[in-house]
Amino acid sequence: MRGVWLSVTGGDPVEEAAELADWLRHEPELRGLVAFAEAAPGPGELGAVADALVVAVGSGGALTVLGAALRAYLSQPRKADIRIEVRAGDRSVTVAAERAADVEALLRETLRHLDDPRQPE
C-alpha cells in the first residue's frame, strides 16, 4: 500500500482537513487507513498543525471507496469553495465540487502507477 496525500484549500485548511479526516474515517473500508501528515514545525514554532492527510490505498477497493467518499464530501452544498489536492509521488490532481462526479476517474488516472509494477516506488 502507498500513501496518498490530501491537502485542502478554501475555508480554513486545518479545520477542513479535520472534517475531511472525520468524514473518511466513517467509511468502514478506510478505517485505520487515514492519518494526519507529519508536519514539521516552522521557524520559531514549538509544533505544527497538520493541514494534510495521508490515506493508505492500493489498487483495489480502498481507492474506489476514497473516490466515492471524496465525491460525497465535495457534493455537500457548504463545500462549494473547497478544493482537495490529491498527490502520490510526482503526480497530483485537484478536485473541486464541479469535478466531484469525476473524482474516482481522476484519482485512477492520476494514481495509475499504483497498479504498474514497472513504476519506481
N, C-alpha and C positions, 0 to 999 in steps of 0.2 A: 504494500500500500504506500501511496505517496500522499504528501500533504498539499492541499490546495489552499492558497491564501485568499481570504476575502477581506477587502477593505471597503469601508462605507464612506461615501461623501454625500453631503447635503444634510441639513439639520445639524445636530450635534453628533459628530462621528463616534465619540466614545459611547454616548447613550444609544445611538443606533446600532453600534456593534454589540452592545449588551442585549438589546432587544432581539437582534438577529440571532445571537447565540442561544437565547432562551427559545426562540421560535424553532431553530434547528434541533435543539435538544429534545423537543417534544415529539420529534419523529422517531419512532421506535428503532428504525434501521440506522439512524445516525447517533443514537445514544452511545456515549463513550467515545465518539469519533470527533467531537467538536471541542476545541480548546482556544483560549486566547493566545495570540502570538506573544512570544517573549520579546518585550520591547526594552531596548537599552535606555537608561536614563540620560537625559540631555545634560549639558553643562550646568552645574550648579543645582541639579535635582538629586534628591535622595532616591527617587524611584520614578518610574514612568507609568503612565496609564496606557493600557493596551487598547488600541483602536482597530486592531485587525484580528481575524480569526484564522485558525488552521483547521481544515476538515480533512481527515484521513479518508481517501477514496481509492478505489481500484478501478478496474474496468467494468465491474458489474453493477449490481443493484444500488450501491451507495451513491453512485454518480447520477443514476436516474432519480433516486429519492431527493438528492440535493437539488437537481434541476427543478423538480416539481415543487419543493419547499421554497426555493427562491422565487419561482413564478407566483406562488400563492402570497408570499410575503410582499412582493412588489405590486401585486394587484390590489392591495388594500388602498382605499381612497386617500388616506393620510400619508401614503408613501410615494406620491406622485413626483416629489422632488428628490427622491433618494436614488443614488446610483451605487452599484456594487461592482467593484473591480475584482475579477477572479484571475489569479495568477498561479501558474505552475511552471517552474523553470523559467525559460525566457519567453514564454507565451502568456498573453493576457487578453481578456475581453472585459468590456464594461457593459453592464446590463442595467437598463433603466425600465421604468414602468411601461413605456411604449414598446419595448422589446421583450417584455416578460413572457409573452406567448411563445417566443422562440428560444427561451433560455436553455432548455436541455440540448437543443441542436447546437447552440452557440458553445455550450460547455464541451460537448463531444468534439466539435471541430477544433476548438482551442486546445483541448487536452488529449487529442487523439494519440499523442505519443505515449500516453499511459498504456495503450494497447500494443504499441510497437516495440518489440524486444530489441530491435536494432538501434533504438534511440538510447543515448547515454543517460545514466541515472542523474 
